[in-house]
Amino acid sequence: MDLDAYVAEHDAEWRRLEQLSRGRRLTAAEVDELVALYQRAATHLSVVRSRSPDPALVARLSRLVLAARSTLTGGSRLSWREVGRFFTEGFPLAVYRAGAWWSGVAVAFTLLTGFLMWWVAGHPESAAAFIGEDAAEELVASEFAGYYTEFLPSSFAFHLWTHNAWLAAQCLASGVLIVPVLWLLWNNALNIGVVGGVMFAYGRGDLFFSLITPHGLLELTGIYVAAGAGLRIGWSWIAPGPHRTRGRAVVEAARDGMLVAVGLVGLFAVSALIEAFVTPSPLPTAFRIGIGAAVWLAFLGYVVILGSAAAAKTRERDPRTNPHAQ
């Protein structure tokens, strides 16, 4: 098979197919032409694969065929409307539905963290047992504050973003097993509790809260939301609820979990920027904490207001809850 001659013979058809597949509105005649060219291109792809499997040409024809098929079948394309709907309905609704779970997680593990902090602060020998006496002194003297200025803010923000997003992904992915989520939360509570307890034991509790509060409010909320959504997936398998199979319950909870996972990527990006640029800044402590608190309250308000509105809209469309729904 003379590949160059074959390309020269059909190149005009392929270019025309590419032009018709670009997503603009087509006339009836153009749709007929697109169908015919799509069928020919599919045949050409089969011929090239069987007789002269040139990788570049196969890749080109594969893209053409897939693009044409997507145009003919109305394949989904990402649009700004869909993105807007995700942020105004999908994500806040998923977080709102899991509200009881992540609120419970937040209360339980905040209390646990506080207890650990109180215990370590009241028993200085426990700090030595956890991290060693020399390490505790170094933590208070320079390491805790130095952590926020050790790297360039941009690099530090990227590291924090990926780390927290990965931790949230682990909570969501392992939620169906429940125990791994509790283990991750315990490790997080233990780490904060020990560090905070050491700082208080050495009389530097003010420094601890002045540095951890600006970003910690939003960051920990994101972790608790991921953990709560993950545990909700696991519990849906244990107790699917009335009129639902376990499989259906898990699928519905996992679908919400996927929306939460995507949305939390943005939340952790914001918390990383605060931790990298606001937390170590020379701004007054009250101002830094105020920024963190404002962003945190804005997120909670966003979830409550838009999430409740989306939930109400969903109930109106659900024939199980609204007999008049179409």
C-alpha positions in Angstrom: 0.0 0.0 0.0 1.4 3.4 -1.0 0.7 5.4 2.1 1.6 8.8 0.6 -0.8 8.3 -2.3 -3.5 7.1 0.0 -3.2 10.2 2.2 -3.1 12.5 -0.9 -6.3 10.8 -2.2 -8.3 11.2 1.0 -6.8 14.2 2.7 -9.4 16.6 1.5 -12.2 14.4 2.9 -10.4 14.2 6.3 -10.0 18.0 6.4 -13.6 18.5 5.6 -14.6 16.0 8.4 -12.5 17.9 10.8 -14.1 21.1 9.9 -17.6 19.7 10.4 -16.7 18.2 13.7 -15.7 21.4 15.4 -19.0 21.8 17.3 -20.8 24.6 15.4 -24.5 24.2 14.6 -24.8 22.2 11.3 -27.5 22.3 8.7 -29.4 19.2 7.7 -27.2 18.9 4.5 -24.0 19.3 6.6 -25.2 16.6 9.0 -25.7 14.2 6.1 -22.3 15.0 4.8 -20.8 14.5 8.3 -22.4 11.1 8.5 -21.0 10.0 5.1 -17.5 11.3 5.9 -17.5 9.7 9.3 -18.3 6.3 7.8 -15.6 6.7 5.2 -13.0 7.8 7.8 -13.9 4.8 9.9 -13.3 2.6 6.9 -10.0 4.4 6.1 -8.9 3.9 9.7 -9.6 0.2 9.5 -7.7 -0.1 6.2 -4.6 1.8 7.5 -4.5 -0.3 10.7 -4.6 -3.6 8.8 -2.3 -2.7 5.9 0.1 0.0 6.9 -0.2 0.8 10.6 1.6 4.2 10.5 1.3 5.5 14.1 0.9 9.2 13.2 -1.8 8.5 10.6 -3.6 6.1 12.9 -3.6 8.7 15.6 -4.9 11.4 13.3 -7.7 9.2 11.9 -8.6 8.0 15.4 -9.0 11.6 16.6 -11.1 12.5 13.5 -13.4 9.5 14.0 -13.9 10.1 17.7 -14.6 13.8 17.2 -17.1 13.1 14.5 -18.8 10.5 16.6 -19.0 12.9 19.5 -20.6 15.5 17.2 -23.1 13.0 15.9 -24.1 11.5 19.2 -24.2 14.8 21.1 -21.2 13.9 23.3 -20.9 16.0 26.4 -18.6 19.0 26.3 -17.5 21.0 29.3 -19.3 24.4 29.3 -19.1 27.4 31.6 -22.7 26.7 32.5 -21.8 23.2 33.8 -18.9 24.6 35.7 -21.1 27.3 37.3 -23.8 24.7 38.1 -21.2 22.6 39.8 -20.1 25.4 42.1 -23.7 26.7 42.7 -25.5 23.4 43.1 -23.4 20.2 42.8 -20.6 20.8 45.3 -22.5 22.8 48.0 -25.4 20.2 47.8 -23.0 17.3 48.3 -21.4 19.0 51.3 -24.8 20.0 52.7 -26.1 16.4 52.4 -23.1 15.1 54.4 -23.4 18.0 56.9 -24.4 15.8 59.9 -21.4 13.5 59.2 -18.7 16.1 58.9 -20.1 18.3 61.6 -20.0 15.3 63.9 -16.5 14.5 62.8 -15.4 18.1 63.4 -16.9 18.2 66.9 -15.5 14.8 68.0 -12.0 15.2 66.7 -11.7 18.9 67.8 -12.6 17.7 71.3 -10.0 14.9 71.0 -7.4 17.3 69.8 -8.1 19.7 72.6 -7.9 16.8 75.1 -4.5 15.7 73.8 -3.3 19.3 73.8 -4.4 19.7 77.5 -2.9 16.4 78.5 0.5 17.0 76.9 0.6 20.6 78.3 -0.2 19.3 81.8 2.3 16.5 81.6 5.5 17.8 80.1 7.1 14.3 80.4 4.6 13.1 77.8 6.1 15.5 75.3 9.5 14.0 75.8 7.9 10.5 75.3 6.3 11.6 72.1 9.1 13.6 70.4 12.0 13.8 72.8 13.0 16.6 75.1 15.6 18.2 72.8 13.1 18.1 69.9 10.5 19.7 72.0 12.8 22.6 73.0 13.8 23.0 69.3 10.2 23.0 68.3 9.3 25.8 70.6 12.5 27.8 70.0 12.4 27.9 66.2 11.1 24.9 64.4 7.4 25.6 64.7 7.5 29.2 63.5 10.3 28.4 61.0 8.1 25.8 59.3 6.1 28.6 57.7 9.0 30.5 56.3 11.4 27.7 55.4 10.4 27.6 51.7 9.4 30.1 49.1 5.7 30.9 49.5 4.7 29.6 46.0 6.5 26.3 46.5 5.1 26.0 50.0 1.6 26.7 48.9 1.8 24.0 46.2 3.2 21.5 48.7 0.4 22.2 51.1 -2.3 22.1 48.4 -1.2 18.7 47.1 -0.7 17.2 50.6 -4.1 18.2 51.9 -5.8 17.2 48.7 -4.2 13.8 48.9 -5.2 13.4 52.5 -8.8 14.3 51.6 -8.7 11.8 48.7 -7.5 9.1 51.1 -10.4 9.8 53.4 -13.0 9.6 50.6 -11.5 6.6 48.9 -11.2 4.5 52.1 -14.5 5.7 53.5 -16.3 2.5 52.6 -14.0 0.7 55.1 -14.6 3.3 57.8 -11.6 2.3 60.0 -8.9 3.9 57.7 -10.7 7.2 57.9 -10.7 7.1 61.7 -7.0 6.2 61.7 -6.2 9.2 59.4 -8.2 11.5 61.7 -6.5 10.1 64.8 -3.1 10.8 63.3 -4.1 14.3 62.5 -5.5 14.9 65.9 -2.4 13.4 67.6 0.0 15.5 65.6 -1.8 18.8 66.3 -2.5 17.8 69.9 1.2 17.0 70.7 2.6 20.1 68.9 0.0 22.4 70.6 0.6 20.7 74.0 4.3 21.2 73.7 3.9 24.8 72.8 1.6 25.4 75.8 3.9 23.5 78.1 6.7 25.9 77.3 4.4 29.0 77.6 4.1 29.6 73.8 0.4 28.8 73.3 -0.1 32.3 71.9 2.4 31.7 69.2 0.8 28.3 68.4 -2.7 29.7 67.9 -1.5 32.9 66.1 0.1 30.7 63.4 -2.3 27.8 63.1 -5.6 29.6 63.3 -5.5 31.7 60.1 -5.3 28.7 57.8 -6.3 26.0 60.2 -10.0 26.9 60.3 -10.5 26.3 56.6 -8.0 23.5 56.2 -9.3 21.4 59.0 -12.9 22.0 57.9 -11.9 20.6 54.5 -10.4 17.5 56.1 -13.4 17.0 58.2 -15.7 17.4 55.2 -13.8 14.8 53.3 -13.8 12.4 56.3 -17.5 12.9 56.9 -18.3 12.3 53.2 -16.1 9.2 53.3 -17.8 7.8 56.4 -21.2 8.5 54.9 -20.2 6.2 52.0 -19.2 3.5 54.4 -22.4 3.8 56.5 -24.6 3.7 53.4 -23.3 0.1 52.9 -24.1 -0.8 56.5 -27.5 1.0 56.7 -28.8 1.8 53.2 -32.1 3.1 54.5 -35.6 2.3 53.5 -36.5 1.5 49.9 -32.9 1.4 48.8 -30.5 -1.5 48.1 -27.0 -1.4 49.5 -25.6 -1.0 46.0 -27.8 2.0 45.2 -27.1 3.6 48.5 -23.4 3.3 48.1 -23.5 4.6 44.5 -25.5 7.7 45.6 -23.2 8.4 48.5 -20.1 7.8 46.3 -21.4 10.2 43.7 -21.7 12.9 46.3 -18.2 12.0 47.5 -16.8 12.5 44.0 -18.3 16.0 43.9 -16.9 16.7 47.3 -13.4 15.5 46.2 -13.4 17.9 43.2 -14.7 20.8 45.1 -12.2 20.4 48.0 -9.4 20.8 45.5 -10.4 24.5 45.3 -10.9 24.8 49.1 -7.4 23.4 49.8 -5.9 25.8 47.2 -7.4 28.7 49.1 -6.2 27.4 52.5 -2.7 26.8 51.1 -2.5 30.3 49.8 -3.5 31.6 53.3 -1.0 29.4 55.0 1.8 30.3 52.7 1.2 34.1 52.3 -1.0 35.2 55.3 0.1 33.0 58.2 3.8 34.0 58.2 3.2 37.6 57.1 4.1 40.5 59.4 0.5 41.6 59.6 -1.0 41.9 63.1 -2.2 38.6 64.6 -5.8 39.8 64.9 -5.8 40.8 61.2 -4.3 37.5 60.1 -6.8 35.5 62.1 -9.6 37.8 60.9 -8.7 36.9 57.3 -8.8 33.2 58.0 -12.0 33.5 60.0 -13.7 35.5 57.2 -12.8 33.0 54.5 -13.9 30.1 56.8 -17.3 31.7 57.6 -17.8 32.5 53.9 -17.3 28.8 53.1 -19.8 27.7 55.7 -22.3 30.3 54.5 -21.8 29.2 50.9 -22.5 25.6 51.9 -25.6 26.4 54.0 -27.2 28.9 51.7 -26.5 27.3 48.3 -26.6 23.8 49.6 -30.0 24.2 51.2 -31.4 25.9 48.1 -30.1 23.1 45.9 -31.6 20.5 48.3 -35.0 22.2 48.2 -34.9 22.2 44.4 -34.0 18.5 44.3 -36.9 17.7 46.6 -39.3 19.6 44.3 -38.1 17.5 41.3 -38.2 14.2 43.1 -41.6 12.4 42.7 -41.0 10.4 45.9 -41.1 13.6 47.9 -43.3 15.8 45.6 -46.3 14.0 44.0 -46.7 17.0 41.6 -43.1 16.7 40.2 -42.9 16.0 36.5 
